[in-house]
């Protein structure tokens, strides 16, 4: 048990360092949405990126910072967000996991969205139940 706690704490420390680096790299404020893409589910990621302009407008955000280790997400975000302010942060899996560990401890920004069915508190079994589509899930569970 102590080893697990220590490992997660170390991950959170690394996540905090990454968060500080993101804030230095991009001018992040209350009108910035932070989008973390840890999932390897390409269909989920495509749907979330496609709906990103809708979400920014809905929440009155003027910029998106996308943190991911996946080139496909970055390429799609560049094409979908051509008219909007988007900042792309290519990173590695360890830094993404650290950022999630930190977010579990401290909700460090009011507009963080984790694009995942599992992280940080997801429920992948809801898709397909009672006619719920992946787009419904993104709009009503992730982009709330």
C-alpha positions, 0 to 999 in steps of 0.5 A, spaced: 500 500 500 505 504 501 508 503 495 502 505 491 501 511 494 508 513 494 508 511 486 502 516 485 504 521 489 511 521 485 506 521 479 503 527 481 509 531 483 511 530 476 504 532 473 505 538 477 511 540 474 508 539 467 502 543 469 507 549 471 511 548 464 504 548 460 502 555 464 509 557 462 509 555 454 502 557 453 498 563 456 493 560 460 487 563 463 480 562 465 478 563 458 482 557 456 480 550 456 485 544 457 484 538 454 488 531 456 487 526 451 490 519 455 485 514 451 488 510 445 481 510 443 481 513 436 473 513 435 473 517 442 478 522 440 476 523 433 469 525 436 472 529 442 476 533 437 470 534 432 466 537 438 471 541 441 469 548 437 462 546 439 464 546 447 469 552 446 463 556 444 458 553 449 463 554 455 465 561 452 472 559 452 477 562 447 482 557 447 484 550 447 490 547 450 491 540 448 495 535 451 497 528 448 502 523 446 498 521 439 500 524 433 493 523 430 489 527 435 494 533 434 493 532 426 485 532 427 485 538 432 490 542 427 484 541 421 478 542 426 481 548 430 484 552 424 479 558 425 480 558 433 486 558 438 489 552 439 495 550 442 498 543 441 502 540 447 505 534 444 508 530 450 509 523 452 505 517 456 509 518 463 507 526 463 500 525 461 499 520 467 503 524 471 498 530 469 492 525 471 495 523 478 496 531 479 488 532 477 486 527 481 489 530 487 488 537 485 483 540 480 488 545 478 484 549 473 476 550 472 476 548 465 480 541 464 477 535 460 480 528 460 478 525 454 477 518 456 472 513 458 476 510 464 480 516 466 480 519 471 473 517 474 470 514 467 464 509 466 466 505 459 460 501 460 455 506 459 456 507 451 450 503 447 446 503 453 439 506 452 441 508 445 447 512 448 452 514 442 459 516 443 457 523 441 452 523 446 457 521 451 462 526 449 457 532 449 453 530 456 458 526 460 465 529 458 463 536 455 459 538 461 
